[in-house]
């Protein structure tokens, strides 16, 4: 999977907002929406569902977040595991 898609996923999960994700990653909001669309197709899951102004993660998104977060920052993952 494209590392940029993982970065977008982690940012959406942490901010719960496509606009805030775009600002964090210095990209446009349509670019974030396009990336989320690719992730949804690749993983065959909506991943996030709008609840008012907040993007709530689906159960699949909750389950894959730790692995994606660690893939984005391997040194941080090693620290968590005590390596």
Sine and cosine of phi, psi and omega as CSV:
sin_phi,cos_phi,sin_psi,cos_psi,sin_omega,cos_omega
0.00,0.00,0.56,-0.83,0.00,-1.00
-0.90,0.44,0.80,-0.60,0.00,-1.00
-0.86,0.51,-0.54,0.84,0.04,-1.00
-0.89,0.45,-0.57,0.82,0.05,-1.00
-0.92,0.38,-0.61,0.79,0.05,-1.00
-0.90,0.44,-0.67,0.74,0.04,-1.00
-0.87,0.50,-0.67,0.74,0.02,-1.00
-0.90,0.43,-0.72,0.69,0.01,-1.00
-0.84,0.55,-0.76,0.64,-0.03,-1.00
-0.88,0.48,-0.67,0.74,0.00,-1.00
-0.91,0.41,-0.66,0.75,0.05,-1.00
-0.89,0.45,-0.70,0.72,-0.01,-1.00
-0.86,0.51,-0.69,0.73,-0.06,-1.00
-0.97,0.25,-0.57,0.82,-0.05,-1.00
-1.00,-0.09,-0.42,0.91,-0.08,-1.00
0.87,0.50,0.47,0.88,-0.05,-1.00
-0.49,-0.87,0.74,-0.67,0.06,-1.00
-0.94,0.33,-0.61,0.80,0.01,-1.00
-0.92,0.40,-0.72,0.70,0.02,-1.00
-0.90,0.43,-0.58,0.81,0.06,-1.00
-0.89,0.45,-0.70,0.72,0.01,-1.00
-0.87,0.50,-0.70,0.72,0.02,-1.00
-0.89,0.45,-0.68,0.74,-0.01,-1.00
-0.89,0.45,-0.63,0.78,-0.08,-1.00
-1.00,-0.09,0.02,1.00,0.00,-1.00
0.85,0.52,0.70,0.71,0.08,-1.00
-0.76,-0.65,0.07,-1.00,0.02,-1.00
-1.00,0.10,0.36,-0.93,0.04,-1.00
-0.90,0.44,-0.63,0.78,0.08,-1.00
-0.87,0.49,-0.54,0.84,0.05,-1.00
-0.91,0.41,-0.63,0.78,0.05,-1.00
-0.91,0.42,-0.69,0.72,0.02,-1.00
-0.87,0.49,-0.65,0.76,0.02,-1.00
-0.91,0.42,-0.68,0.73,0.03,-1.00
-0.89,0.45,-0.67,0.74,0.04,-1.00
-0.88,0.47,-0.63,0.78,0.06,-1.00
-0.87,0.49,-0.67,0.74,0.05,-1.00
-0.90,0.45,-0.70,0.72,0.03,-1.00
-0.87,0.49,-0.69,0.73,0.00,-1.00
-0.87,0.49,-0.66,0.75,0.02,-1.00
-0.93,0.37,-0.70,0.71,-0.04,-1.00
-0.90,0.43,-0.59,0.80,-0.07,-1.00
-0.98,-0.18,-0.06,1.00,0.04,-1.00
0.80,0.60,0.74,0.67,0.00,-1.00
-0.42,-0.91,0.54,-0.84,0.03,-1.00
-0.92,0.39,-0.40,0.92,0.03,-1.00
0.92,0.40,-0.75,0.66,0.03,-1.00
-0.68,-0.73,0.64,-0.77,0.04,-1.00
-0.82,-0.58,0.69,-0.73,-0.03,-1.00
-0.94,0.35,0.76,-0.65,0.09,-1.00
-0.77,-0.64,1.00,0.01,-0.15,-0.99
0.94,0.33,-0.87,-0.50,0.00,-1.00
-0.98,-0.17,0.15,0.99,-0.09,-1.00
-0.90,-0.43,0.62,-0.79,0.09,-1.00
-1.00,-0.08,0.94,-0.35,-0.01,-1.00
-1.00,-0.03,0.72,-0.69,0.00,-1.00
-0.96,0.28,0.56,-0.83,0.11,-0.99
-0.98,0.20,0.20,-0.98,0.06,-1.00
-0.83,0.56,-0.61,0.79,0.04,-1.00
-0.90,0.45,-0.69,0.72,0.01,-1.00
-0.87,0.50,-0.67,0.74,0.02,-1.00
-0.88,0.47,-0.65,0.76,-0.06,-1.00
-0.96,0.30,-0.52,0.86,-0.04,-1.00
-1.00,-0.06,-0.22,0.97,-0.05,-1.00
-0.82,0.58,-0.75,0.66,-0.04,-1.00
-0.85,0.53,-0.67,0.75,0.01,-1.00
-0.92,0.39,-0.65,0.76,0.03,-1.00
-0.92,0.39,-0.66,0.75,0.02,-1.00
-0.87,0.49,-0.70,0.72,-0.01,-1.00
-0.93,0.36,-0.56,0.83,0.04,-1.00
-0.92,0.40,-0.53,0.85,0.01,-1.00
-0.96,0.27,-0.48,0.88,-0.05,-1.00
-0.63,-0.77,0.97,0.23,-0.09,-1.00
-0.85,0.53,-0.57,0.82,-0.03,-1.00
-0.92,0.39,-0.57,0.82,0.05,-1.00
-0.92,0.39,-0.60,0.80,0.03,-1.00
-0.91,0.43,-0.64,0.77,0.02,-1.00
-0.89,0.45,-0.63,0.77,0.02,-1.00
-0.89,0.45,-0.63,0.77,0.00,-1.00
-0.92,0.39,-0.55,0.84,-0.01,-1.00
-1.00,0.07,-0.10,1.00,0.02,-1.00
1.00,0.10,0.30,0.95,0.00,-1.00
-0.99,0.15,0.00,0.00,0.00,0.00
